[in-house]
């Protein structure tokens, strides 16, 4: 199961109005670490489909959102709940570290 894609046009509905927690993976095609973390996020999504939704947002295609959420380096992941950012994770991490960062949402 791969992460769904969100954009400026669908962000409010996909992320801000979602029922449960949504992790947004801010990424870009040219970002090597982003490509490394993507399959890890896919695994987490597959293992916890009822606890967290993972969305991908291409920062090159959606610069307004990247600026709004102060994305200065990628990969950056933000967990939104109730329309607000609850946690921010910066950089590519191995699966156990990501799961630890997300324990409040998937634990």
Number of C-alpha atoms within 10 A of each C-alpha: 12 15 20 13 15 20 18 14 9 11 17 13 11 18 25 18 15 16 13 17 23 26 27 25 27 24 26 18 10 9 12 13 15 19 15 14 19 18 15 18 23 17 15 22 21 16 13 14 13 11 13 22 23 24 24 20 22 18 20 13 13 15 15 12 17 20 11 8 12 10 18 10 12 19 24 19 23 20 23 22 20 14 17 13 16 14 14 14 17 15 12 20 16 11 15 10 11 16 17 12 15 18 10 9 18 17 9
